[in-house]
Structures are given as C-alpha cells and as structure tokens.
Amino acid sequence: MSDDESTDINESDESAAVGVKLGSTRTVLDIPDGRGGRERHSILTCLATYEDAITGEEKVLFGEEAAVEYPDRVRFMLRSGLPEDDDSVADAERFFEAVVDAHDVPEDSAVVYAVPTIDNEAGVENLKSVIEGSSIGEVETRSYPESLCGAIPAYGDDLDAIDEVFVSVNLGSTTMEACAYRRGEQLSPFSTGSVTGNEVDRRIVAAVEEETQGRVHIDRTTAREYKEQHGDVYDFEPFTDVVQQPGGGSHEFTVDRGVQEPIDRYIDEAVDVVANEFLPELANDHMKPYQLALGRPLAVTGGMACIPGLTEEFEKRLSEELDREVEVVSPDEPALAAADGAARIAARLV
C-alpha cells in the first residue's frame, strides 16, 4: 500500500479517535477523514535526510519516497521492533512527526497505539516517549498490546472481542507474538524473535542465490517485495526479474522455489511454536481459559497473515499438530488490523 492509499471504514461518532501502529516495516494510522468517516494510511517506517540545493537546509523524506530516492542511506529505525538507542529514538521522533503532519492528524485527539509484546522495557519506554511526545494526543494517549488490537477486527464490528476469551497470534516482521485474552486481560503472553517475517526475507535472499546458482544477489528489501507481491501458499506462479550485471548488461532470471520454500518453512515453524511452546504454557498456567479459548476461533494477524492462503494452511497444520479441529480467523486486512483495533478503543475512551 502506498503512502497516500487509504481505506474507508465504518463511520465513527468520535472524530478525534486515532489508532497508531508504529511498526518495524510499516506504520499504520487510522484517523478521521474530515468528512465524518475514517481512513487508514500505511507508510514504510523509514526516513532519509538530504540537503536543500538552494538553501542548504536539511530536509526529511519518509516512507516509500525515502526508500526509492535514497536507497543508499535510508534508515529503518525500528528494524528490531522498538527504538533501541538515542539515534533510533531521534529518527523515530522525526519520522512520526513528519507522518502525522503530512496526514493532518488532529492534535486535539485521543490516541491509542499498539505495543508489541517484547521483553524490552527500555525499548517500550522509548516507543512511548516517541508517541506521547508528538504533537497529537492532547485529549489522551494510551497503549494496548498489539495482539489484542489486531484481534479486535478479526472478531467482527465494534469491540466484541474485549468481552470474550480467545487466543491471538500476531505474525510480525520482527517478532511472533501469542497471547490468550480473558475479557481484555492478558494471559501467558509469549513472543519469539526466531519465527519472523524478517527471517523469511533473509531466507528468500539465500534461496534466490541458490536457485540462480549464485548469479543473482538480491537485498532484503527486494526479498520483502517478492514475498509481498508474489507470495501465495496455494496459487503461486513463478515470475521473472532482471538485474544489472557489474560488468555491464543485464541478467533475466526466474524465481520459483526461492519464495515458496521460505514461506512453507515459516508456516511449519509458526505452527510448532504455537502448538508446542505457547499452548502448553497457557494450559499449564490457565487450564479453564485454555479450554474456552480453543473452543473459539483463534485470531491470526500481522504482515505475514497477508500472504494469500497462509491463514488457511496455518489452520490446517495446527489442527493436524494438535490432533483436533482448530478454527483460525483473520481480519480482512491483517497488516492494518492493529491500528483499526486501536482506533476502536480510542473511540470508546473518548
């Protein structure tokens, strides 16, 4: 989705409610559209600085524009999922302020932002400072778990999920999160950095090199684009691309297993983590909620859930691994769901 692309959603009575997902790959805003409805914007979480040719003043570009025009020095300041140091905090502050300014996010607003479940208190505090220190959120600013925010749209309209007992799995770029919720209360929150969208990108880089017998070396950004544009669990079709050769000329190549095999491996690993690490821990700590949650659909959200067929295959393999029927649901737009859910909470707060 481009910087300016937006999606209409149901009209909200609270025009000052704002939902934010400041993600490692993409940032999503769910904001008033100024016409009584709402819109969502998805922006690459990156920036680049350059010097104005006339005045010499330092200027900032963000999102797709920065990645395309300055690929040599664009900065993805949240690659690890959270701002880790002073430099990444400063970059995140500049990026977020540029984004809210470009999209005319109202200052007089109630902001809810989705926070990843990561055992990194300093990083979470840094993220909090970036958003709470911005020009928006004068009415109120709160954070809620990303896996909760993302699951809300998966279970229907409004905030029905808050009154239920369920399991949510967030398939993100930097972490995979799983958590049970009992009327909004977190039970046995779990996260791992070993099964991630970023790891799929790295494997695509290696797989394409192997598939082309070492003649093609792509970067991780290109690998991510291959995954997002061509990844399909059931209906994948091989595609061709062209690279420029160092000595001149170009080389056309075909990608087949280079995308499919890393995605297939990812599904197996995600199922293994949920079935053999998270769910046993949940059952041990909270048996009754565990039984109730598995009797309801399991919500799957996050960027990897956008790959066609992945949710269905995850459901199939998880059912086989657990030796019981498991129903899996995803929101219509998994990558935008956390901001959508956050905005619904913000509307309730105001």
C-alpha positions as CSV (number, residue, x, y, z in Angstrom):
1,M,0.0,0.0,0.0
2,S,1.4,3.4,-1.0
3,D,1.9,6.4,1.4
4,D,-1.3,8.0,0.1
5,E,-3.5,5.0,-0.2
6,S,-6.4,4.9,2.3
7,T,-9.3,2.6,3.0
8,D,-12.7,3.8,4.1
9,I,-14.2,2.1,7.2
10,N,-17.3,2.5,9.2
11,E,-18.1,6.0,10.3
12,S,-17.2,6.7,13.9
13,D,-19.1,9.0,16.2
14,E,-15.8,10.1,17.7
15,S,-13.9,12.0,15.1
16,A,-10.9,12.7,17.4
17,A,-10.1,8.9,17.9
18,V,-6.7,7.9,16.4
19,G,-5.2,4.5,16.2
20,V,-1.5,4.0,15.6
21,K,0.7,1.0,14.9
22,L,4.4,2.2,14.7
23,G,5.9,-1.0,13.2
24,S,9.3,-2.1,12.2
25,T,8.4,-2.3,8.5
26,R,5.3,-0.2,8.2
27,T,3.5,2.4,10.3
28,V,-0.3,2.5,10.1
29,L,-2.6,5.4,11.0
30,D,-6.3,5.0,11.5
31,I,-7.6,8.6,11.5
32,P,-10.7,10.8,10.9
33,D,-11.1,11.6,7.2
34,G,-12.6,15.1,7.8
35,R,-16.0,14.0,6.3
36,G,-17.5,12.1,9.2
37,G,-15.8,8.9,8.3
38,R,-12.4,7.3,8.7
39,E,-9.4,6.3,6.7
40,R,-6.2,4.3,7.1
41,H,-2.7,5.0,5.8
42,S,0.2,2.6,5.6
43,I,3.7,4.1,5.4
44,L,7.1,2.4,5.3
45,T,8.8,3.1,8.7
46,C,11.9,4.8,7.3
47,L,13.4,8.2,6.6
48,A,16.2,9.8,4.7
49,T,17.7,13.3,5.1
50,Y,19.1,15.5,2.3
51,E,20.4,19.0,1.9
52,D,18.2,21.5,0.1
53,A,20.1,22.5,-3.1
54,I,19.2,26.2,-2.7
55,T,19.1,26.9,1.0
56,G,21.4,24.2,2.3
57,E,18.7,23.4,4.9
58,E,18.4,19.7,6.0
59,K,15.2,18.2,4.7
60,V,13.5,14.9,5.6
61,L,11.8,12.4,3.4
62,F,9.9,9.4,4.8
63,G,8.2,6.3,3.6
64,E,8.2,4.9,0.1
65,E,9.6,8.2,-1.3
66,A,12.7,7.9,1.0
67,A,13.3,4.3,0.2
68,V,13.0,4.8,-3.6
69,E,15.0,8.0,-3.9
70,Y,17.7,7.4,-1.3
71,P,18.2,3.6,-1.1
72,D,21.8,4.1,-0.2
73,R,21.1,6.0,3.0
74,V,17.5,5.4,4.0
75,R,17.2,4.5,7.7
76,F,14.7,1.9,9.0
77,M,14.9,3.0,12.7
78,L,12.8,0.2,14.1
79,R,14.3,-2.9,12.5
80,S,14.4,-4.6,15.9
81,G,10.8,-3.7,16.6
82,L,11.5,-0.8,19.1
83,P,13.7,2.2,19.3
84,E,16.8,0.9,20.9
85,D,19.1,3.9,21.4
86,D,19.2,7.7,21.2
87,D,19.8,7.8,17.5
88,S,16.8,5.5,16.7
89,V,14.6,7.4,19.1
90,A,15.6,10.7,17.4
91,D,14.9,9.2,14.0
92,A,11.6,7.7,15.1
93,E,10.5,11.1,16.5
94,R,11.3,12.9,13.3
95,F,9.6,10.2,11.2
96,F,6.4,10.1,13.3
97,E,6.1,13.9,13.4
98,A,6.5,14.1,9.7
99,V,3.9,11.4,9.2
100,V,1.2,13.0,11.4
101,D,1.9,16.4,9.9
102,A,1.6,15.0,6.3
103,H,-1.7,13.3,7.1
104,D,-3.2,16.2,9.1
105,V,-3.7,14.1,12.2
106,P,-5.6,16.3,14.7
107,E,-3.7,17.5,17.7
108,D,-6.9,17.5,19.8
109,S,-7.2,13.8,19.7
110,A,-7.3,10.6,21.8
111,V,-4.5,8.3,20.6
112,V,-4.3,4.6,21.2
113,Y,-1.1,2.8,20.0
114,A,-0.4,-0.9,19.7
115,V,2.7,-2.1,21.5
116,P,4.5,-5.3,20.7
117,T,4.9,-8.0,23.4
118,I,8.7,-7.8,23.7
119,D,10.7,-8.3,26.8
120,N,12.4,-5.0,26.4
121,E,11.3,-2.4,28.9
122,A,13.7,0.3,27.8
123,G,12.6,-0.1,24.1
124,V,8.9,0.1,25.1
125,E,9.5,3.2,27.1
126,N,11.3,4.7,24.1
127,L,8.3,3.9,21.9
128,K,6.0,5.5,24.5
129,S,8.2,8.7,24.5
130,V,8.1,8.9,20.7
131,I,4.3,8.9,20.5
132,E,3.4,10.7,23.7
133,G,6.0,13.4,22.9
134,S,4.4,14.1,19.5
135,S,2.0,16.9,18.7
136,I,-1.1,14.7,18.7
137,G,-3.0,13.0,21.6
138,E,-3.8,16.2,23.6
139,V,-7.0,14.5,24.9
140,E,-5.4,11.2,25.9
141,T,-2.7,8.8,24.9
142,R,-2.8,5.1,25.9
143,S,-1.1,1.9,24.7
144,Y,-2.6,-1.6,24.4
145,P,-1.0,-4.9,23.3
146,E,-0.6,-5.3,19.6
147,S,-2.0,-8.8,19.6
148,L,-5.2,-7.6,21.3
149,C,-5.6,-4.6,19.0
150,G,-5.1,-6.7,15.9
151,A,-7.6,-9.4,17.0
152,I,-10.4,-6.9,17.5
153,P,-11.3,-6.5,13.8
154,A,-10.9,-10.3,13.3
155,Y,-13.9,-10.9,15.6
156,G,-16.3,-8.5,14.0
157,D,-17.6,-5.0,14.5
158,D,-17.0,-2.6,17.4
159,L,-15.2,-4.2,20.4
160,D,-16.9,-7.5,20.7
161,A,-13.5,-9.3,21.3
162,I,-13.0,-7.4,24.6
163,D,-15.8,-9.4,26.2
164,E,-14.6,-12.8,25.1
165,V,-11.9,-15.4,25.9
166,F,-9.7,-16.1,22.9
167,V,-6.2,-16.7,21.6
168,S,-4.5,-14.2,19.3
169,V,-1.3,-14.8,17.3
170,N,0.5,-11.9,15.7
171,L,2.8,-12.9,12.8
172,G,5.0,-9.8,12.6
173,S,8.2,-8.8,10.9
174,T,10.4,-8.8,14.0
175,T,8.5,-11.0,16.4
176,M,5.9,-13.6,16.5
177,E,3.5,-13.0,19.4
178,A,0.8,-15.2,21.0
179,C,-1.4,-14.4,23.9
180,A,-4.7,-15.5,25.4
181,Y,-7.2,-12.8,26.4
182,R,-9.9,-13.0,29.1
183,R,-12.2,-10.0,28.7
184,G,-9.2,-7.9,27.8
185,E,-6.8,-9.4,30.4
186,Q,-3.5,-10.8,29.1
187,L,-2.9,-14.5,30.0
188,S,0.5,-16.1,29.3
189,P,1.9,-13.5,26.8
190,F,4.5,-15.1,24.6
191,S,6.9,-13.7,22.0
192,T,9.8,-15.1,20.0
193,G,12.3,-13.5,17.5
194,S,13.1,-16.8,15.9
195,V,10.0,-17.0,13.7
196,T,9.6,-13.7,11.9
197,G,8.8,-12.1,8.5
198,N,12.4,-10.7,8.5
199,E,13.8,-14.2,8.7
200,V,11.6,-15.2,5.7
201,D,13.2,-12.2,3.8
202,R,16.7,-13.4,4.7
203,R,15.9,-16.9,3.5
204,I,14.5,-15.6,0.3
205,V,17.8,-13.8,-0.3
206,A,19.7,-17.1,0.2
207,A,17.2,-19.2,-1.7
208,V,17.2,-16.9,-4.8
209,E,21.0,-17.0,-4.8
210,E,20.9,-20.8,-4.6
211,E,18.2,-21.1,-7.2
212,T,20.2,-19.0,-9.7
213,Q,23.4,-20.9,-8.9
214,G,25.0,-17.8,-7.4
215,R,24.4,-15.5,-10.3
216,V,21.9,-13.3,-8.6
217,H,22.3,-11.5,-5.2
218,I,19.2,-9.5,-4.0
219,D,18.9,-7.4,-0.9
220,R,16.4,-7.9,1.9
221,T,14.2,-5.0,0.6
222,T,13.8,-6.8,-2.8
223,A,13.2,-10.1,-1.0
224,R,10.4,-8.5,1.1
225,E,8.9,-7.1,-2.2
226,Y,9.0,-10.6,-3.7
227,K,7.2,-12.0,-0.7
228,E,4.5,-9.4,-0.6
229,Q,3.9,-9.2,-4.3
230,H,4.2,-12.9,-5.3
231,G,3.8,-15.0,-2.2
232,D,0.8,-17.3,-2.3
233,V,0.6,-20.6,-0.5
234,Y,-1.8,-22.3,-3.0
235,D,-1.6,-20.4,-6.2
236,F,2.0,-19.2,-6.5
237,E,3.2,-18.7,-10.1
238,P,7.0,-18.4,-10.9
239,F,8.0,-14.9,-12.0
240,T,10.9,-13.3,-13.8
241,D,13.1,-10.3,-12.8
242,V,16.1,-8.6,-14.3
243,V,19.3,-7.4,-12.5
244,Q,22.1,-5.3,-13.9
245,Q,25.5,-7.1,-14.1
246,P,28.5,-5.4,-12.5
247,G,30.4,-5.5,-15.8
248,G,27.5,-4.1,-17.8
249,G,24.4,-5.7,-19.4
250,S,21.6,-7.3,-17.6
251,H,20.6,-10.8,-16.5
252,E,17.0,-12.1,-16.5
253,F,16.2,-14.9,-14.1
254,T,13.1,-16.8,-12.8
255,V,12.1,-17.2,-9.2
256,D,10.2,-20.4,-8.2
257,R,11.3,-22.2,-5.0
258,G,13.1,-19.1,-3.8
259,V,9.8,-17.6,-2.4
260,Q,7.7,-20.7,-1.8
261,E,10.1,-22.7,0.3
262,P,10.9,-20.0,2.9
263,I,7.1,-19.3,3.3
264,D,6.4,-23.0,3.7
265,R,9.1,-23.4,6.3
266,Y,7.8,-20.3,8.1
267,I,4.3,-21.9,8.4
268,D,5.8,-25.1,9.9
269,E,7.8,-23.2,12.4
270,A,4.9,-20.9,13.4
271,V,2.7,-24.0,14.0
272,D,5.4,-25.6,16.0
273,V,5.8,-22.6,18.3
274,V,2.1,-22.2,18.9
275,A,1.4,-25.9,19.4
276,N,4.5,-27.0,21.4
277,E,5.6,-23.8,23.2
278,F,2.8,-21.3,23.7
279,L,-0.3,-23.5,24.1
280,P,1.3,-25.9,26.7
281,E,2.4,-23.0,28.7
282,L,-1.1,-21.5,28.6
283,A,-2.7,-24.8,29.6
284,N,-0.3,-25.2,32.5
285,D,-1.0,-21.7,33.8
286,H,-4.7,-21.2,33.0
287,M,-6.4,-24.5,32.1
288,K,-10.0,-23.3,32.1
289,P,-9.3,-20.2,29.8
290,Y,-7.2,-22.5,27.6
291,Q,-10.2,-24.8,27.1
292,L,-12.5,-21.9,26.5
293,A,-10.1,-20.3,24.1
294,L,-9.6,-23.4,21.9
295,G,-13.3,-23.7,21.6
296,R,-13.4,-20.3,19.8
297,P,-11.7,-19.2,16.6
298,L,-8.0,-18.3,17.0
299,A,-7.2,-14.9,15.6
300,V,-4.1,-14.5,13.3
301,T,-2.9,-11.1,12.4
302,G,0.2,-9.3,11.3
303,G,2.0,-8.8,8.0
304,M,2.7,-12.5,7.3
305,A,-1.0,-13.2,7.5
306,C,-1.5,-11.0,4.4
307,I,0.1,-13.8,2.2
308,P,-2.8,-15.5,0.4
309,G,-3.6,-18.9,1.8
310,L,-1.3,-18.6,4.8
311,T,-4.1,-18.4,7.4
312,E,-5.9,-21.4,5.8
313,E,-2.7,-23.5,5.8
314,F,-1.8,-22.4,9.3
315,E,-5.3,-23.7,10.4
316,K,-4.8,-27.0,8.6
317,R,-1.3,-27.7,10.0
318,L,-2.2,-26.5,13.5
319,S,-5.2,-28.8,13.6
320,E,-3.0,-31.7,12.5
321,E,-0.4,-30.9,15.1
322,L,-2.9,-30.7,17.9
323,D,-5.0,-33.6,16.6
324,R,-8.2,-31.6,17.0
325,E,-10.2,-29.2,14.8
326,V,-9.0,-25.6,15.2
327,E,-10.7,-22.7,13.5
328,V,-8.5,-19.7,12.6
329,V,-9.8,-16.3,11.6
330,S,-8.0,-13.2,10.3
331,P,-9.2,-9.6,9.7
332,D,-9.8,-8.5,6.2
333,E,-6.5,-6.6,6.2
334,P,-4.2,-8.2,8.8
335,A,-1.4,-5.7,8.4
336,L,-3.8,-2.8,9.2
337,A,-5.7,-4.5,11.9
338,A,-3.7,-3.3,14.9
339,A,-4.3,0.3,14.1
340,D,-8.0,-0.4,13.4
341,G,-8.5,-2.1,16.8
342,A,-6.5,0.7,18.5
343,A,-8.8,3.3,16.9
344,R,-11.9,1.5,18.1
345,I,-10.5,1.5,21.6
346,A,-9.7,5.2,21.3
347,A,-13.3,5.9,20.2
348,R,-14.6,4.1,23.3
349,L,-12.2,6.1,25.5
350,V,-13.4,9.5,24.3
